[in-house]
Amino acid sequence: MIDDDFREESEDYEAPAHPNKYFLNAQKEIKELYENNREGVYYLRQLQVKLEKQYFHWVTNNALIGLYKIGYL
């Protein structure tokens, strides 16, 4: 059984009405990386590996999609 909190989403992803703490914390860390180096470029896989000790890869993926959908990235 797959837990809905950790399902990898597609590009047409809609952020959940009540996102979980992992999703929000991953978004916060990604925003910090971006704010510290606005000229830096990362591939999705690079961010997933960079944050893999804190988050599953699909949590990082969903956080990035969420930030993109709200126009932050």
PyMOL Python script that loads the backbone (N, CA, C, O; Angstrom):
from pymol import cmd

cmd.read_pdbstr("""\
ATOM      1  N   MET A   1       0.839  -1.180   0.000  1.00  0.00           N
ATOM      2  CA  MET A   1       0.000   0.000   0.000  1.00  0.00           C
ATOM      3  C   MET A   1       0.884   1.244   0.000  1.00  0.00           C
ATOM      4  O   MET A   1       1.842   1.318   0.769  1.00  0.00           O
ATOM      5  N   ILE A   2       0.580   2.205  -0.838  1.00  0.00           N
ATOM      6  CA  ILE A   2       1.364   3.434  -0.937  1.00  0.00           C
ATOM      7  C   ILE A   2       0.712   4.507  -0.091  1.00  0.00           C
ATOM      8  O   ILE A   2      -0.488   4.758  -0.206  1.00  0.00           O
ATOM      9  N   ASP A   3       1.501   5.136   0.755  1.00  0.00           N
ATOM     10  CA  ASP A   3       1.013   6.225   1.585  1.00  0.00           C
ATOM     11  C   ASP A   3       0.832   7.469   0.717  1.00  0.00           C
ATOM     12  O   ASP A   3       1.765   7.868   0.018  1.00  0.00           O
ATOM     13  N   ASP A   4      -0.342   8.087   0.746  1.00  0.00           N
ATOM     14  CA  ASP A   4      -0.623   9.266  -0.080  1.00  0.00           C
ATOM     15  C   ASP A   4       0.320  10.420   0.202  1.00  0.00           C
ATOM     16  O   ASP A   4       0.543  11.247  -0.683  1.00  0.00           O
ATOM     17  N   ASP A   5       0.881  10.508   1.394  1.00  0.00           N
ATOM     18  CA  ASP A   5       1.803  11.592   1.728  1.00  0.00           C
ATOM     19  C   ASP A   5       3.116  11.481   0.967  1.00  0.00           C
ATOM     20  O   ASP A   5       3.844  12.468   0.854  1.00  0.00           O
ATOM     21  N   PHE A   6       3.434  10.300   0.444  1.00  0.00           N
ATOM     22  CA  PHE A   6       4.727  10.091  -0.187  1.00  0.00           C
ATOM     23  C   PHE A   6       4.625   9.614  -1.630  1.00  0.00           C
ATOM     24  O   PHE A   6       5.567   9.020  -2.154  1.00  0.00           O
ATOM     25  N   ARG A   7       3.512   9.863  -2.265  1.00  0.00           N
ATOM     26  CA  ARG A   7       3.327   9.467  -3.662  1.00  0.00           C
ATOM     27  C   ARG A   7       3.993  10.500  -4.566  1.00  0.00           C
ATOM     28  O   ARG A   7       3.795  11.702  -4.390  1.00  0.00           O
ATOM     29  N   GLU A   8       4.781  10.034  -5.531  1.00  0.00           N
ATOM     30  CA  GLU A   8       5.401  10.955  -6.478  1.00  0.00           C
ATOM     31  C   GLU A   8       4.342  11.458  -7.436  1.00  0.00           C
ATOM     32  O   GLU A   8       3.535  10.682  -7.947  1.00  0.00           O
ATOM     33  N   GLU A   9       4.346  12.749  -7.675  1.00  0.00           N
ATOM     34  CA  GLU A   9       3.320  13.376  -8.492  1.00  0.00           C
ATOM     35  C   GLU A   9       3.828  13.694  -9.883  1.00  0.00           C
ATOM     36  O   GLU A   9       5.034  13.815 -10.101  1.00  0.00           O
ATOM     37  N   SER A  10       2.917  13.827 -10.814  1.00  0.00           N
ATOM     38  CA  SER A  10       3.252  14.173 -12.195  1.00  0.00           C
ATOM     39  C   SER A  10       3.331  15.693 -12.326  1.00  0.00           C
ATOM     40  O   SER A  10       3.113  16.423 -11.359  1.00  0.00           O
ATOM     41  N   GLU A  11       3.643  16.155 -13.525  1.00  0.00           N
ATOM     42  CA  GLU A  11       3.782  17.590 -13.777  1.00  0.00           C
ATOM     43  C   GLU A  11       2.474  18.353 -13.586  1.00  0.00           C
ATOM     44  O   GLU A  11       2.510  19.553 -13.312  1.00  0.00           O
ATOM     45  N   ASP A  12       1.325  17.698 -13.723  1.00  0.00           N
ATOM     46  CA  ASP A  12       0.051  18.387 -13.530  1.00  0.00           C
ATOM     47  C   ASP A  12      -0.389  18.333 -12.062  1.00  0.00           C
ATOM     48  O   ASP A  12      -1.579  18.381 -11.752  1.00  0.00           O
ATOM     49  N   TYR A  13       0.569  18.236 -11.199  1.00  0.00           N
ATOM     50  CA  TYR A  13       0.387  18.134  -9.762  1.00  0.00           C
ATOM     51  C   TYR A  13      -0.317  19.351  -9.180  1.00  0.00           C
ATOM     52  O   TYR A  13       0.011  20.486  -9.527  1.00  0.00           O
ATOM     53  N   GLU A  14      -1.262  19.125  -8.318  1.00  0.00           N
ATOM     54  CA  GLU A  14      -1.920  20.175  -7.543  1.00  0.00           C
ATOM     55  C   GLU A  14      -1.503  19.979  -6.082  1.00  0.00           C
ATOM     56  O   GLU A  14      -1.633  18.884  -5.535  1.00  0.00           O
ATOM     57  N   ALA A  15      -1.005  21.043  -5.461  1.00  0.00           N
ATOM     58  CA  ALA A  15      -0.579  20.945  -4.068  1.00  0.00           C
ATOM     59  C   ALA A  15      -1.769  20.561  -3.188  1.00  0.00           C
ATOM     60  O   ALA A  15      -2.881  21.043  -3.407  1.00  0.00           O
ATOM     61  N   PRO A  16      -1.546  19.704  -2.201  1.00  0.00           N
ATOM     62  CA  PRO A  16      -2.645  19.317  -1.321  1.00  0.00           C
ATOM     63  C   PRO A  16      -3.125  20.509  -0.495  1.00  0.00           C
ATOM     64  O   PRO A  16      -2.359  21.428  -0.208  1.00  0.00           O
ATOM     65  N   ALA A  17      -4.383  20.479  -0.126  1.00  0.00           N
ATOM     66  CA  ALA A  17      -4.961  21.571   0.670  1.00  0.00           C
ATOM     67  C   ALA A  17      -4.225  21.715   2.001  1.00  0.00           C
ATOM     68  O   ALA A  17      -4.059  22.826   2.505  1.00  0.00           O
ATOM     69  N   HIS A  18      -3.787  20.599   2.566  1.00  0.00           N
ATOM     70  CA  HIS A  18      -3.062  20.600   3.834  1.00  0.00           C
ATOM     71  C   HIS A  18      -1.769  19.814   3.658  1.00  0.00           C
ATOM     72  O   HIS A  18      -1.708  18.638   4.017  1.00  0.00           O
ATOM     73  N   PRO A  19      -0.721  20.459   3.102  1.00  0.00           N
ATOM     74  CA  PRO A  19       0.529  19.730   2.860  1.00  0.00           C
ATOM     75  C   PRO A  19       1.156  19.235   4.159  1.00  0.00           C
ATOM     76  O   PRO A  19       1.003  19.853   5.212  1.00  0.00           O
ATOM     77  N   ASN A  20       1.862  18.114   4.068  1.00  0.00           N
ATOM     78  CA  ASN A  20       2.490  17.565   5.261  1.00  0.00           C
ATOM     79  C   ASN A  20       3.793  18.303   5.584  1.00  0.00           C
ATOM     80  O   ASN A  20       4.288  19.098   4.784  1.00  0.00           O
ATOM     81  N   LYS A  21       4.330  18.026   6.759  1.00  0.00           N
ATOM     82  CA  LYS A  21       5.518  18.748   7.236  1.00  0.00           C
ATOM     83  C   LYS A  21       6.753  18.461   6.390  1.00  0.00           C
ATOM     84  O   LYS A  21       7.605  19.338   6.244  1.00  0.00           O
ATOM     85  N   TYR A  22       6.876  17.266   5.831  1.00  0.00           N
ATOM     86  CA  TYR A  22       8.032  16.942   5.002  1.00  0.00           C
ATOM     87  C   TYR A  22       8.037  17.799   3.737  1.00  0.00           C
ATOM     88  O   TYR A  22       9.070  18.339   3.342  1.00  0.00           O
ATOM     89  N   PHE A  23       6.887  17.913   3.123  1.00  0.00           N
ATOM     90  CA  PHE A  23       6.724  18.721   1.924  1.00  0.00           C
ATOM     91  C   PHE A  23       7.079  20.182   2.222  1.00  0.00           C
ATOM     92  O   PHE A  23       7.833  20.802   1.472  1.00  0.00           O
ATOM     93  N   LEU A  24       6.545  20.723   3.299  1.00  0.00           N
ATOM     94  CA  LEU A  24       6.805  22.121   3.664  1.00  0.00           C
ATOM     95  C   LEU A  24       8.264  22.350   4.038  1.00  0.00           C
ATOM     96  O   LEU A  24       8.847  23.364   3.653  1.00  0.00           O
ATOM     97  N   ASN A  25       8.854  21.436   4.773  1.00  0.00           N
ATOM     98  CA  ASN A  25      10.266  21.573   5.155  1.00  0.00           C
ATOM     99  C   ASN A  25      11.180  21.469   3.941  1.00  0.00           C
ATOM    100  O   ASN A  25      12.170  22.195   3.841  1.00  0.00           O
ATOM    101  N   ALA A  26      10.852  20.572   3.021  1.00  0.00           N
ATOM    102  CA  ALA A  26      11.653  20.449   1.796  1.00  0.00           C
ATOM    103  C   ALA A  26      11.552  21.746   0.988  1.00  0.00           C
ATOM    104  O   ALA A  26      12.556  22.220   0.456  1.00  0.00           O
ATOM    105  N   GLN A  27      10.365  22.315   0.893  1.00  0.00           N
ATOM    106  CA  GLN A  27      10.216  23.587   0.185  1.00  0.00           C
ATOM    107  C   GLN A  27      11.038  24.679   0.851  1.00  0.00           C
ATOM    108  O   GLN A  27      11.659  25.494   0.169  1.00  0.00           O
ATOM    109  N   LYS A  28      11.045  24.700   2.166  1.00  0.00           N
ATOM    110  CA  LYS A  28      11.821  25.710   2.899  1.00  0.00           C
ATOM    111  C   LYS A  28      13.311  25.573   2.587  1.00  0.00           C
ATOM    112  O   LYS A  28      13.983  26.575   2.343  1.00  0.00           O
ATOM    113  N   GLU A  29      13.831  24.348   2.592  1.00  0.00           N
ATOM    114  CA  GLU A  29      15.253  24.138   2.303  1.00  0.00           C
ATOM    115  C   GLU A  29      15.602  24.497   0.867  1.00  0.00           C
ATOM    116  O   GLU A  29      16.666  25.059   0.606  1.00  0.00           O
ATOM    117  N   ILE A  30      14.720  24.179  -0.057  1.00  0.00           N
ATOM    118  CA  ILE A  30      14.958  24.527  -1.457  1.00  0.00           C
ATOM    119  C   ILE A  30      14.963  26.042  -1.618  1.00  0.00           C
ATOM    120  O   ILE A  30      15.794  26.587  -2.345  1.00  0.00           O
ATOM    121  N   LYS A  31      14.045  26.722  -0.946  1.00  0.00           N
ATOM    122  CA  LYS A  31      14.016  28.191  -1.000  1.00  0.00           C
ATOM    123  C   LYS A  31      15.306  28.777  -0.430  1.00  0.00           C
ATOM    124  O   LYS A  31      15.837  29.743  -0.978  1.00  0.00           O
ATOM    125  N   GLU A  32      15.815  28.209   0.657  1.00  0.00           N
ATOM    126  CA  GLU A  32      17.064  28.685   1.246  1.00  0.00           C
ATOM    127  C   GLU A  32      18.231  28.507   0.275  1.00  0.00           C
ATOM    128  O   GLU A  32      19.062  29.403   0.130  1.00  0.00           O
ATOM    129  N   LEU A  33      18.295  27.362  -0.383  1.00  0.00           N
ATOM    130  CA  LEU A  33      19.343  27.138  -1.387  1.00  0.00           C
ATOM    131  C   LEU A  33      19.255  28.189  -2.491  1.00  0.00           C
ATOM    132  O   LEU A  33      20.265  28.754  -2.911  1.00  0.00           O
ATOM    133  N   TYR A  34      18.054  28.436  -2.942  1.00  0.00           N
ATOM    134  CA  TYR A  34      17.837  29.402  -4.012  1.00  0.00           C
ATOM    135  C   TYR A  34      18.196  30.817  -3.556  1.00  0.00           C
ATOM    136  O   TYR A  34      18.841  31.558  -4.298  1.00  0.00           O
ATOM    137  N   GLU A  35      17.791  31.195  -2.360  1.00  0.00           N
ATOM    138  CA  GLU A  35      18.072  32.539  -1.847  1.00  0.00           C
ATOM    139  C   GLU A  35      19.573  32.751  -1.629  1.00  0.00           C
ATOM    140  O   GLU A  35      20.074  33.859  -1.820  1.00  0.00           O
ATOM    141  N   ASN A  36      20.282  31.709  -1.237  1.00  0.00           N
ATOM    142  CA  ASN A  36      21.724  31.817  -1.007  1.00  0.00           C
ATOM    143  C   ASN A  36      22.530  31.904  -2.293  1.00  0.00           C
ATOM    144  O   ASN A  36      23.655  32.402  -2.294  1.00  0.00           O
ATOM    145  N   ASN A  37      21.953  31.418  -3.389  1.00  0.00           N
ATOM    146  CA  ASN A  37      22.670  31.434  -4.669  1.00  0.00           C
ATOM    147  C   ASN A  37      21.665  31.485  -5.816  1.00  0.00           C
ATOM    148  O   ASN A  37      21.348  30.456  -6.413  1.00  0.00           O
ATOM    149  N   ARG A  38      21.171  32.668  -6.120  1.00  0.00           N
ATOM    150  CA  ARG A  38      20.156  32.839  -7.162  1.00  0.00           C
ATOM    151  C   ARG A  38      20.676  32.522  -8.559  1.00  0.00           C
ATOM    152  O   ARG A  38      19.888  32.264  -9.468  1.00  0.00           O
ATOM    153  N   GLU A  39      21.990  32.538  -8.739  1.00  0.00           N
ATOM    154  CA  GLU A  39      22.573  32.247 -10.055  1.00  0.00           C
ATOM    155  C   GLU A  39      22.870  30.761 -10.233  1.00  0.00           C
ATOM    156  O   GLU A  39      23.182  30.319 -11.339  1.00  0.00           O
ATOM    157  N   GLY A  40      22.775  29.994  -9.161  1.00  0.00           N
ATOM    158  CA  GLY A  40      23.066  28.564  -9.237  1.00  0.00           C
ATOM    159  C   GLY A  40      22.005  27.809 -10.018  1.00  0.00           C
ATOM    160  O   GLY A  40      20.832  28.183 -10.026  1.00  0.00           O
ATOM    161  N   VAL A  41      22.432  26.750 -10.668  1.00  0.00           N
ATOM    162  CA  VAL A  41      21.531  25.908 -11.443  1.00  0.00           C
ATOM    163  C   VAL A  41      21.658  24.483 -10.922  1.00  0.00           C
ATOM    164  O   VAL A  41      22.763  23.959 -10.781  1.00  0.00           O
ATOM    165  N   TYR A  42      20.529  23.868 -10.642  1.00  0.00           N
ATOM    166  CA  TYR A  42      20.511  22.477 -10.186  1.00  0.00           C
ATOM    167  C   TYR A  42      19.562  21.678 -11.060  1.00  0.00           C
ATOM    168  O   TYR A  42      18.505  22.165 -11.462  1.00  0.00           O
ATOM    169  N   TYR A  43      19.950  20.458 -11.344  1.00  0.00           N
ATOM    170  CA  TYR A  43      19.030  19.501 -11.935  1.00  0.00           C
ATOM    171  C   TYR A  43      18.222  18.885 -10.801  1.00  0.00           C
ATOM    172  O   TYR A  43      18.663  18.860  -9.652  1.00  0.00           O
ATOM    173  N   LEU A  44      17.049  18.395 -11.134  1.00  0.00           N
ATOM    174  CA  LEU A  44      16.197  17.753 -10.134  1.00  0.00           C
ATOM    175  C   LEU A  44      16.964  16.669  -9.391  1.00  0.00           C
ATOM    176  O   LEU A  44      16.913  16.610  -8.162  1.00  0.00           O
ATOM    177  N   ARG A  45      17.662  15.824 -10.105  1.00  0.00           N
ATOM    178  CA  ARG A  45      18.403  14.717  -9.472  1.00  0.00           C
ATOM    179  C   ARG A  45      19.469  15.235  -8.502  1.00  0.00           C
ATOM    180  O   ARG A  45      19.696  14.633  -7.453  1.00  0.00           O
ATOM    181  N   GLN A  46      20.118  16.338  -8.845  1.00  0.00           N
ATOM    182  CA  GLN A  46      21.126  16.908  -7.949  1.00  0.00           C
ATOM    183  C   GLN A  46      20.492  17.320  -6.628  1.00  0.00           C
ATOM    184  O   GLN A  46      21.047  17.059  -5.560  1.00  0.00           O
ATOM    185  N   LEU A  47      19.342  17.957  -6.698  1.00  0.00           N
ATOM    186  CA  LEU A  47      18.656  18.368  -5.473  1.00  0.00           C
ATOM    187  C   LEU A  47      18.171  17.160  -4.686  1.00  0.00           C
ATOM    188  O   LEU A  47      18.229  17.151  -3.456  1.00  0.00           O
ATOM    189  N   GLN A  48      17.698  16.148  -5.387  1.00  0.00           N
ATOM    190  CA  GLN A  48      17.250  14.946  -4.691  1.00  0.00           C
ATOM    191  C   GLN A  48      18.401  14.290  -3.932  1.00  0.00           C
ATOM    192  O   GLN A  48      18.217  13.838  -2.801  1.00  0.00           O
ATOM    193  N   VAL A  49      19.583  14.234  -4.542  1.00  0.00           N
ATOM    194  CA  VAL A  49      20.748  13.643  -3.875  1.00  0.00           C
ATOM    195  C   VAL A  49      21.228  14.551  -2.752  1.00  0.00           C
ATOM    196  O   VAL A  49      21.580  14.072  -1.674  1.00  0.00           O
ATOM    197  N   LYS A  50      21.246  15.849  -2.995  1.00  0.00           N
ATOM    198  CA  LYS A  50      21.704  16.803  -1.983  1.00  0.00           C
ATOM    199  C   LYS A  50      20.834  16.735  -0.717  1.00  0.00           C
ATOM    200  O   LYS A  50      21.336  16.906   0.394  1.00  0.00           O
ATOM    201  N   LEU A  51      19.547  16.488  -0.890  1.00  0.00           N
ATOM    202  CA  LEU A  51      18.615  16.485   0.243  1.00  0.00           C
ATOM    203  C   LEU A  51      18.188  15.081   0.671  1.00  0.00           C
ATOM    204  O   LEU A  51      17.269  14.932   1.475  1.00  0.00           O
ATOM    205  N   GLU A  52      18.856  14.042   0.133  1.00  0.00           N
ATOM    206  CA  GLU A  52      18.382  12.682   0.385  1.00  0.00           C
ATOM    207  C   GLU A  52      18.513  12.220   1.835  1.00  0.00           C
ATOM    208  O   GLU A  52      17.829  11.280   2.238  1.00  0.00           O
ATOM    209  N   LYS A  53      19.366  12.852   2.619  1.00  0.00           N
ATOM    210  CA  LYS A  53      19.467  12.457   4.031  1.00  0.00           C
ATOM    211  C   LYS A  53      18.263  12.950   4.828  1.00  0.00           C
ATOM    212  O   LYS A  53      17.913  12.371   5.856  1.00  0.00           O
ATOM    213  N   GLN A  54      17.634  14.015   4.353  1.00  0.00           N
ATOM    214  CA  GLN A  54      16.480  14.573   5.050  1.00  0.00           C
ATOM    215  C   GLN A  54      15.140  14.101   4.471  1.00  0.00           C
ATOM    216  O   GLN A  54      14.170  13.926   5.208  1.00  0.00           O
ATOM    217  N   TYR A  55      15.091  13.894   3.140  1.00  0.00           N
ATOM    218  CA  TYR A  55      13.815  13.625   2.475  1.00  0.00           C
ATOM    219  C   TYR A  55      13.946  12.520   1.438  1.00  0.00           C
ATOM    220  O   TYR A  55      14.996  12.356   0.816  1.00  0.00           O
ATOM    221  N   PHE A  56      12.872  11.770   1.260  1.00  0.00           N
ATOM    222  CA  PHE A  56      12.813  10.826   0.150  1.00  0.00           C
ATOM    223  C   PHE A  56      12.843  11.624  -1.148  1.00  0.00           C
ATOM    224  O   PHE A  56      12.449  12.790  -1.172  1.00  0.00           O
ATOM    225  N   HIS A  57      13.308  10.999  -2.226  1.00  0.00           N
ATOM    226  CA  HIS A  57      13.431  11.688  -3.512  1.00  0.00           C
ATOM    227  C   HIS A  57      12.106  12.251  -3.991  1.00  0.00           C
ATOM    228  O   HIS A  57      12.065  13.348  -4.548  1.00  0.00           O
ATOM    229  N   TRP A  58      11.020  11.515  -3.783  1.00  0.00           N
ATOM    230  CA  TRP A  58       9.728  11.990  -4.275  1.00  0.00           C
ATOM    231  C   TRP A  58       9.198  13.165  -3.456  1.00  0.00           C
ATOM    232  O   TRP A  58       8.393  13.947  -3.962  1.00  0.00           O
ATOM    233  N   VAL A  59       9.629  13.305  -2.214  1.00  0.00           N
ATOM    234  CA  VAL A  59       9.237  14.475  -1.427  1.00  0.00           C
ATOM    235  C   VAL A  59       9.908  15.714  -2.021  1.00  0.00           C
ATOM    236  O   VAL A  59       9.267  16.751  -2.183  1.00  0.00           O
ATOM    237  N   THR A  60      11.201  15.606  -2.346  1.00  0.00           N
ATOM    238  CA  THR A  60      11.914  16.720  -2.981  1.00  0.00           C
ATOM    239  C   THR A  60      11.280  17.047  -4.326  1.00  0.00           C
ATOM    240  O   THR A  60      11.097  18.218  -4.657  1.00  0.00           O
ATOM    241  N   ASN A  61      10.946  16.024  -5.102  1.00  0.00           N
ATOM    242  CA  ASN A  61      10.295  16.225  -6.394  1.00  0.00           C
ATOM    243  C   ASN A  61       8.982  16.992  -6.223  1.00  0.00           C
ATOM    244  O   ASN A  61       8.740  17.978  -6.920  1.00  0.00           O
ATOM    245  N   ASN A  62       8.145  16.542  -5.305  1.00  0.00           N
ATOM    246  CA  ASN A  62       6.852  17.187  -5.090  1.00  0.00           C
ATOM    247  C   ASN A  62       7.015  18.614  -4.579  1.00  0.00           C
ATOM    248  O   ASN A  62       6.242  19.496  -4.953  1.00  0.00           O
ATOM    249  N   ALA A  63       8.005  18.848  -3.735  1.00  0.00           N
ATOM    250  CA  ALA A  63       8.264  20.198  -3.231  1.00  0.00           C
ATOM    251  C   ALA A  63       8.663  21.129  -4.370  1.00  0.00           C
ATOM    252  O   ALA A  63       8.205  22.270  -4.434  1.00  0.00           O
ATOM    253  N   LEU A  64       9.516  20.642  -5.265  1.00  0.00           N
ATOM    254  CA  LEU A  64       9.929  21.454  -6.415  1.00  0.00           C
ATOM    255  C   LEU A  64       8.754  21.758  -7.339  1.00  0.00           C
ATOM    256  O   LEU A  64       8.594  22.889  -7.799  1.00  0.00           O
ATOM    257  N   ILE A  65       7.945  20.758  -7.604  1.00  0.00           N
ATOM    258  CA  ILE A  65       6.774  20.982  -8.455  1.00  0.00           C
ATOM    259  C   ILE A  65       5.848  22.004  -7.801  1.00  0.00           C
ATOM    260  O   ILE A  65       5.318  22.891  -8.470  1.00  0.00           O
ATOM    261  N   GLY A  66       5.659  21.873  -6.497  1.00  0.00           N
ATOM    262  CA  GLY A  66       4.817  22.835  -5.784  1.00  0.00           C
ATOM    263  C   GLY A  66       5.348  24.257  -5.876  1.00  0.00           C
ATOM    264  O   GLY A  66       4.579  25.192  -6.095  1.00  0.00           O
ATOM    265  N   LEU A  67       6.665  24.430  -5.711  1.00  0.00           N
ATOM    266  CA  LEU A  67       7.275  25.761  -5.821  1.00  0.00           C
ATOM    267  C   LEU A  67       7.149  26.308  -7.233  1.00  0.00           C
ATOM    268  O   LEU A  67       6.957  27.509  -7.424  1.00  0.00           O
ATOM    269  N   TYR A  68       7.255  25.438  -8.212  1.00  0.00           N
ATOM    270  CA  TYR A  68       7.081  25.860  -9.604  1.00  0.00           C
ATOM    271  C   TYR A  68       5.635  26.288  -9.866  1.00  0.00           C
ATOM    272  O   TYR A  68       5.391  27.312 -10.502  1.00  0.00           O
ATOM    273  N   LYS A  69       4.692  25.506  -9.377  1.00  0.00           N
ATOM    274  CA  LYS A  69       3.271  25.787  -9.609  1.00  0.00           C
ATOM    275  C   LYS A  69       2.828  27.109  -8.981  1.00  0.00           C
ATOM    276  O   LYS A  69       1.942  27.778  -9.512  1.00  0.00           O
ATOM    277  N   ILE A  70       3.433  27.488  -7.858  1.00  0.00           N
ATOM    278  CA  ILE A  70       3.036  28.761  -7.230  1.00  0.00           C
ATOM    279  C   ILE A  70       3.844  29.929  -7.783  1.00  0.00           C
ATOM    280  O   ILE A  70       3.671  31.067  -7.346  1.00  0.00           O
ATOM    281  N   GLY A  71       4.730  29.652  -8.748  1.00  0.00           N
ATOM    282  CA  GLY A  71       5.487  30.716  -9.400  1.00  0.00           C
ATOM    283  C   GLY A  71       6.754  31.129  -8.684  1.00  0.00           C
ATOM    284  O   GLY A  71       7.351  32.148  -9.033  1.00  0.00           O
ATOM    285  N   TYR A  72       7.183  30.362  -7.686  1.00  0.00           N
ATOM    286  CA  TYR A  72       8.413  30.720  -6.969  1.00  0.00           C
ATOM    287  C   TYR A  72       9.644  30.393  -7.798  1.00  0.00           C
ATOM    288  O   TYR A  72      10.610  31.156  -7.796  1.00  0.00           O
ATOM    289  N   LEU A  73       9.623  29.277  -8.502  1.00  0.00           N
ATOM    290  CA  LEU A  73      10.753  28.882  -9.347  1.00  0.00           C
ATOM    291  C   LEU A  73      10.369  28.989 -10.817  1.00  0.00           C
ATOM    292  O   LEU A  73      11.186  28.699 -11.691  1.00  0.00           O
TER     293      LEU A  73
END
""", "prot")
cmd.dss("prot")
cmd.show_as("cartoon", "prot")
cmd.util.cbc("prot")
cmd.orient("prot")
